[in-house]
């Protein structure tokens, strides 16, 4: 397929030339916007790399760093499209990378919530911290595989000048599954924080040395910051999932997918906010150590013993 230089293409758009309708996007990605997002994601990924080395949070490599890498790939492909907008390869690369990219970031939120629960008090959670990792991360991996399969099918179809809709339907299934997972996760998290605040544990009959006791740690300033960051990031990622679901339901030639500002705002900007949130509220700094309510339990037992002497 022959590429058209940027100035010629812009003149075609301004004249409403029907030739522009043949581009995979239905528009020409704005070059300065694509460059801005490539730079923003590159900075975040670079800072995250330094932070994970410093704090030794290696679990962020297959989660946050992977997300940053996929977003850089996706927006680099959009930059390529801004130069050669009629080529199909960069289009299929960017739609696959930007759809799959946030999934590892969602996984990071699942891990962070599990660690917050372990610190504040597992008794207030319907699921144990370990099960948060097993259940929600398992669902996230399933969502990632479904989206990857759909993206591969759409890419192959696009490369063969065939209809990418079947692959898009599979990607839609992965996005919807991810949105359902995020919804259940958000409800579980909301219940935990509400029970913690009201001191209403799931299992109030637990005893220590024959006395009623529920493990509960204090909400420190670091834990409060991490919790607010987690809630904000979850809301942002949920908004993005709603957008992507509506986009794929609307179809490959629908109004949503062919309107650039929607993508820039509800996908690119949302993921930038989410990934930078973990730069500023880094779990390696705010969730230092593994001690939590277990420490408070030991102190509680010592106090009860000293008072009885």
FILOBA-851680 format. One record per residue (C-alpha): residue number from 1; x, y, z. Coordinates in steps of 0.05 Angstrom, whole numbers, plus 5000, padded with zeros to 4 digits. Each point is the difference from the previous one (the first is absolute). Example, Ala and Ser with C-alpha at 12.3 -4.5 7.8 and 13.67 -1.06 7.14 Angstrom:
2
+-----+------+-------+------+
|  nr | east | north |   up |
+-----+------+-------+------+
|   1 | 5246 |  4910 | 5156 |
|   2 | 5027 |  5069 | 4987 |
+-----+------+-------+------+
END
This chain:
309
+-----+------+-------+------+
|  nr | east | north |   up |
+-----+------+-------+------+
|   1 | 5000 |  5000 | 5000 |
|   2 | 5028 |  5068 | 4980 |
|   3 | 5013 |  5049 | 5056 |
|   4 | 4979 |  5073 | 4994 |
|   5 | 5042 |  5056 | 5029 |
|   6 | 4971 |  5039 | 5059 |
|   7 | 4989 |  5066 | 4964 |
|   8 | 4964 |  4969 | 4941 |
|   9 | 4957 |  4958 | 5047 |
|  10 | 4981 |  5061 | 5041 |
|  11 | 4979 |  5037 | 4937 |
|  12 | 4957 |  4940 | 4980 |
|  13 | 4967 |  5000 | 5068 |
|  14 | 4986 |  5075 | 4998 |
|  15 | 4967 |  4991 | 4932 |
|  16 | 4960 |  4941 | 5025 |
|  17 | 5032 |  4955 | 4947 |
|  18 | 4968 |  4930 | 5002 |
|  19 | 5070 |  4970 | 4994 |
|  20 | 5010 |  5012 | 5074 |
|  21 | 4942 |  4954 | 5016 |
|  22 | 5043 |  4942 | 4978 |
|  23 | 5049 |  5009 | 5058 |
|  24 | 4993 |  4946 | 5055 |
|  25 | 4985 |  5054 | 5052 |
|  26 | 4950 |  5042 | 4963 |
|  27 | 5045 |  5059 | 5019 |
|  28 | 5074 |  5018 | 5002 |
|  29 | 5031 |  4992 | 5070 |
|  30 | 5025 |  5068 | 5022 |
|  31 | 5076 |  4995 | 4999 |
|  32 | 5015 |  5045 | 5060 |
|  33 | 4949 |  4962 | 5042 |
|  34 | 5032 |  4933 | 4984 |
|  35 | 5069 |  5028 | 5016 |
|  36 | 4974 |  5028 | 5066 |
|  37 | 4973 |  4932 | 5022 |
|  38 | 5062 |  4963 | 4978 |
|  39 | 5042 |  5048 | 5042 |
|  40 | 4953 |  4997 | 5060 |
|  41 | 4998 |  4924 | 5002 |
|  42 | 5075 |  4996 | 4989 |
|  43 | 5014 |  5046 | 5059 |
|  44 | 4953 |  4961 | 5045 |
|  45 | 5029 |  4932 | 4979 |
|  46 | 5071 |  5027 | 5011 |
|  47 | 4983 |  5027 | 5069 |
|  48 | 4964 |  4935 | 5018 |
|  49 | 5062 |  4961 | 4980 |
|  50 | 5043 |  5042 | 5046 |
|  51 | 4949 |  4994 | 5056 |
|  52 | 4993 |  4925 | 4996 |
|  53 | 5076 |  4992 | 5002 |
|  54 | 5005 |  5046 | 5060 |
|  55 | 4941 |  4971 | 5038 |
|  56 | 5011 |  4929 | 4973 |
|  57 | 4928 |  4993 | 4979 |
|  58 | 5014 |  4949 | 4946 |
|  59 | 4927 |  4980 | 4993 |
|  60 | 4990 |  5067 | 4964 |
|  61 | 5040 |  4976 | 4940 |
|  62 | 4945 |  4954 | 4971 |
|  63 | 4946 |  5050 | 5021 |
|  64 | 5015 |  5075 | 4998 |
|  65 | 5063 |  4997 | 4957 |
|  66 | 4966 |  4953 | 4951 |
|  67 | 4942 |  5048 | 4995 |
|  68 | 5047 |  5058 | 4987 |
|  69 | 5036 |  4961 | 4946 |
|  70 | 4936 |  4981 | 4964 |
|  71 | 4974 |  5072 | 5003 |
|  72 | 5066 |  5026 | 4971 |
|  73 | 4993 |  4948 | 4944 |
|  74 | 4928 |  5019 | 4987 |
|  75 | 5011 |  5075 | 4998 |
|  76 | 5063 |  4991 | 4958 |
|  77 | 4957 |  4963 | 4950 |
|  78 | 4951 |  5058 | 5001 |
|  79 | 5058 |  5047 | 4988 |
|  80 | 5019 |  4957 | 4940 |
|  81 | 4928 |  5006 | 4976 |
|  82 | 5003 |  5075 | 5006 |
|  83 | 5055 |  4997 | 4948 |
|  84 | 4971 |  4944 | 4957 |
|  85 | 4926 |  4999 | 5019 |
|  86 | 4977 |  4953 | 4945 |
|  87 | 5045 |  4942 | 5022 |
|  88 | 4964 |  4943 | 5035 |
|  89 | 5059 |  4972 | 5041 |
|  90 | 5008 |  5058 | 5049 |
|  91 | 4924 |  5002 | 5010 |
|  92 | 4996 |  4927 | 5020 |
|  93 | 5062 |  5007 | 5045 |
|  94 | 4972 |  5060 | 5037 |
|  95 | 4930 |  4973 | 5010 |
|  96 | 5027 |  4934 | 5026 |
|  97 | 5053 |  5032 | 5046 |
|  98 | 4954 |  5054 | 5028 |
|  99 | 4944 |  4951 | 5015 |
| 100 | 5045 |  4949 | 5034 |
| 101 | 5047 |  5051 | 5033 |
| 102 | 4959 |  5020 | 5061 |
| 103 | 4985 |  4927 | 5020 |
| 104 | 5067 |  4991 | 5037 |
| 105 | 4987 |  5067 | 5035 |
| 106 | 4933 |  4973 | 5025 |
| 107 | 5039 |  4940 | 5027 |
| 108 | 5045 |  5047 | 5040 |
| 109 | 4938 |  5030 | 5034 |
| 110 | 4977 |  4930 | 5020 |
| 111 | 5068 |  4986 | 5032 |
| 112 | 5000 |  5068 | 5036 |
| 113 | 4931 |  4989 | 5029 |
| 114 | 5020 |  4932 | 5026 |
| 115 | 5060 |  5031 | 5036 |
| 116 | 4958 |  5056 | 5029 |
| 117 | 4951 |  4948 | 5027 |
| 118 | 5057 |  4961 | 5031 |
| 119 | 5026 |  5063 | 5033 |
| 120 | 4933 |  5027 | 5026 |
| 121 | 4965 |  4935 | 5020 |
| 122 | 4979 |  4939 | 4959 |
| 123 | 4941 |  4990 | 5047 |
| 124 | 4964 |  5058 | 4965 |
| 125 | 5007 |  4968 | 4931 |
| 126 | 4954 |  4947 | 4971 |
| 127 | 5060 |  4972 | 4963 |
| 128 | 5069 |  4988 | 5029 |
| 129 | 5058 |  5041 | 4971 |
| 130 | 5027 |  4936 | 4967 |
| 131 | 4934 |  4986 | 4967 |
| 132 | 4998 |  5071 | 4972 |
| 133 | 5064 |  4983 | 4963 |
| 134 | 4976 |  4932 | 4978 |
| 135 | 4929 |  5017 | 4979 |
| 136 | 5006 |  5070 | 4970 |
| 137 | 5068 |  4989 | 4969 |
| 138 | 4975 |  4936 | 4969 |
| 139 | 4941 |  5037 | 4970 |
| 140 | 5047 |  5055 | 4976 |
| 141 | 5043 |  4948 | 4964 |
| 142 | 4939 |  4970 | 4968 |
| 143 | 4979 |  5069 | 4976 |
| 144 | 5070 |  5013 | 4974 |
| 145 | 5000 |  4935 | 4960 |
| 146 | 4932 |  5013 | 4970 |
| 147 | 5019 |  5070 | 4979 |
| 148 | 5067 |  4976 | 4972 |
| 149 | 4966 |  4946 | 4959 |
| 150 | 4948 |  5049 | 4974 |
| 151 | 5055 |  5052 | 4985 |
| 152 | 5041 |  4948 | 4962 |
| 153 | 4939 |  4980 | 4958 |
| 154 | 4984 |  5072 | 4985 |
| 155 | 5072 |  5015 | 4981 |
| 156 | 5004 |  4939 | 4953 |
| 157 | 4933 |  5019 | 4968 |
| 158 | 5022 |  5072 | 4991 |
| 159 | 5066 |  4979 | 4969 |
| 160 | 4962 |  4956 | 4950 |
| 161 | 4950 |  5056 | 4985 |
| 162 | 4945 |  4958 | 5033 |
| 163 | 4946 |  5020 | 5049 |
| 164 | 5031 |  5008 | 5070 |
| 165 | 4931 |  4999 | 5034 |
| 166 | 5004 |  4927 | 5024 |
| 167 | 5066 |  5015 | 5036 |
| 168 | 4968 |  5064 | 5027 |
| 169 | 4942 |  4960 | 5029 |
| 170 | 5049 |  4956 | 5037 |
| 171 | 5037 |  5061 | 5026 |
| 172 | 4932 |  5028 | 5022 |
| 173 | 4988 |  4936 | 5039 |
| 174 | 5067 |  5009 | 5035 |
| 175 | 4986 |  5073 | 5016 |
| 176 | 4930 |  4983 | 5028 |
| 177 | 5029 |  4944 | 5042 |
| 178 | 5053 |  5048 | 5027 |
| 179 | 4947 |  5052 | 5016 |
| 180 | 4959 |  4949 | 5038 |
| 181 | 5063 |  4979 | 5038 |
| 182 | 5016 |  5072 | 5018 |
| 183 | 4928 |  5010 | 5023 |
| 184 | 5002 |  4940 | 5047 |
| 185 | 5069 |  5022 | 5024 |
| 186 | 4975 |  5071 | 5013 |
| 187 | 4939 |  4974 | 5039 |
| 188 | 5044 |  4955 | 5042 |
| 189 | 5049 |  5057 | 5013 |
| 190 | 4943 |  5047 | 5019 |
| 191 | 4971 |  4949 | 5048 |
| 192 | 5069 |  4991 | 5032 |
| 193 | 5012 |  5075 | 5011 |
| 194 | 4929 |  5010 | 5026 |
| 195 | 5006 |  4942 | 5049 |
| 196 | 5068 |  5024 | 5022 |
| 197 | 4973 |  5070 | 5013 |
| 198 | 4940 |  4975 | 5039 |
| 199 | 5042 |  4946 | 5035 |
| 200 | 4952 |  4946 | 4975 |
| 201 | 5042 |  4938 | 4985 |
| 202 | 4975 |  4942 | 4958 |
| 203 | 5018 |  4951 | 5056 |
| 204 | 4988 |  5036 | 5067 |
| 205 | 5002 |  4934 | 5039 |
| 206 | 5075 |  4991 | 4991 |
| 207 | 5036 |  4992 | 5067 |
| 208 | 5071 |  5007 | 5024 |
| 209 | 5017 |  4962 | 5064 |
| 210 | 4926 |  4989 | 5012 |
| 211 | 4983 |  5074 | 4993 |
| 212 | 4964 |  5034 | 4941 |
| 213 | 5049 |  5035 | 4956 |
| 214 | 5002 |  5027 | 4929 |
| 215 | 5066 |  5020 | 4968 |
| 216 | 4998 |  5074 | 4983 |
| 217 | 5057 |  5046 | 4982 |
| 218 | 4998 |  5076 | 5002 |
| 219 | 4988 |  5037 | 4935 |
| 220 | 5066 |  5037 | 4994 |
| 221 | 5010 |  5059 | 4954 |
| 222 | 5038 |  4955 | 4951 |
| 223 | 4945 |  4949 | 4999 |
| 224 | 4948 |  5054 | 4991 |
| 225 | 5038 |  5030 | 4941 |
| 226 | 5008 |  4931 | 4969 |
| 227 | 4926 |  4985 | 5010 |
| 228 | 4978 |  5066 | 4968 |
| 229 | 5048 |  4988 | 4942 |
| 230 | 4971 |  4930 | 4991 |
| 231 | 4928 |  5025 | 4999 |
| 232 | 5018 |  5055 | 4950 |
| 233 | 5038 |  4952 | 4954 |
| 234 | 4943 |  4950 | 5002 |
| 235 | 4949 |  5053 | 4981 |
| 236 | 5044 |  5024 | 4943 |
| 237 | 5010 |  4929 | 4973 |
| 238 | 4926 |  4986 | 5006 |
| 239 | 4983 |  5062 | 4959 |
| 240 | 5049 |  4977 | 4947 |
| 241 | 4968 |  4930 | 4999 |
| 242 | 4932 |  5031 | 4989 |
| 243 | 5027 |  5041 | 4942 |
| 244 | 5034 |  4940 | 4967 |
| 245 | 4937 |  4958 | 5008 |
| 246 | 4957 |  5054 | 4968 |
| 247 | 5052 |  5009 | 4945 |
| 248 | 5002 |  4926 | 4979 |
| 249 | 4924 |  4993 | 5006 |
| 250 | 4993 |  5061 | 4954 |
| 251 | 5041 |  4964 | 4948 |
| 252 | 5064 |  5011 | 4960 |
| 253 | 4968 |  5055 | 4959 |
| 254 | 4957 |  5030 | 5055 |
| 255 | 5000 |  5071 | 5025 |
| 256 | 5039 |  4984 | 5064 |
| 257 | 5060 |  4965 | 4968 |
| 258 | 5004 |  5051 | 4944 |
| 259 | 5002 |  5060 | 5047 |
| 260 | 5071 |  5014 | 5022 |
| 261 | 4985 |  5044 | 5060 |
| 262 | 4961 |  4944 | 5033 |
| 263 | 5059 |  4954 | 4996 |
| 264 | 5050 |  5052 | 5024 |
| 265 | 4957 |  5019 | 5059 |
| 266 | 4968 |  4934 | 5023 |
| 267 | 5057 |  4953 | 4984 |
| 268 | 5066 |  5037 | 4996 |
| 269 | 4988 |  5051 | 5054 |
| 270 | 4967 |  4950 | 5047 |
| 271 | 5060 |  4952 | 4997 |
| 272 | 5049 |  5058 | 5009 |
| 273 | 4963 |  5020 | 5064 |
| 274 | 4998 |  4929 | 5025 |
| 275 | 5074 |  4983 | 4987 |
| 276 | 5025 |  5067 | 5027 |
| 277 | 4957 |  4990 | 5063 |
| 278 | 5045 |  4941 | 5017 |
| 279 | 5062 |  5042 | 4986 |
| 280 | 4979 |  5051 | 5053 |
| 281 | 4966 |  4950 | 5047 |
| 282 | 5051 |  4944 | 4991 |
| 283 | 4984 |  4936 | 5039 |
| 284 | 5074 |  4989 | 5013 |
| 285 | 5001 |  5064 | 5041 |
| 286 | 4930 |  4998 | 5031 |
| 287 | 4995 |  4925 | 5015 |
| 288 | 5068 |  4989 | 5031 |
| 289 | 5011 |  4932 | 5033 |
| 290 | 4952 |  4943 | 5011 |
| 291 | 4980 |  5014 | 5071 |
| 292 | 4929 |  5023 | 5012 |
| 293 | 4944 |  4979 | 5046 |
| 294 | 5043 |  4942 | 5024 |
| 295 | 5044 |  5051 | 5035 |
| 296 | 4939 |  5032 | 5032 |
| 297 | 4976 |  4932 | 5022 |
| 298 | 5065 |  4987 | 5036 |
| 299 | 4996 |  5068 | 5034 |
| 300 | 4928 |  4987 | 5019 |
| 301 | 5017 |  4933 | 5031 |
| 302 | 5059 |  5031 | 5039 |
| 303 | 4955 |  5056 | 5026 |
| 304 | 4946 |  4951 | 5022 |
| 305 | 5052 |  4958 | 5037 |
| 306 | 5031 |  5060 | 5034 |
| 307 | 4933 |  5026 | 5022 |
| 308 | 4982 |  4934 | 5031 |
| 309 | 5064 |  4997 | 5041 |
+-----+------+-------+------+
END
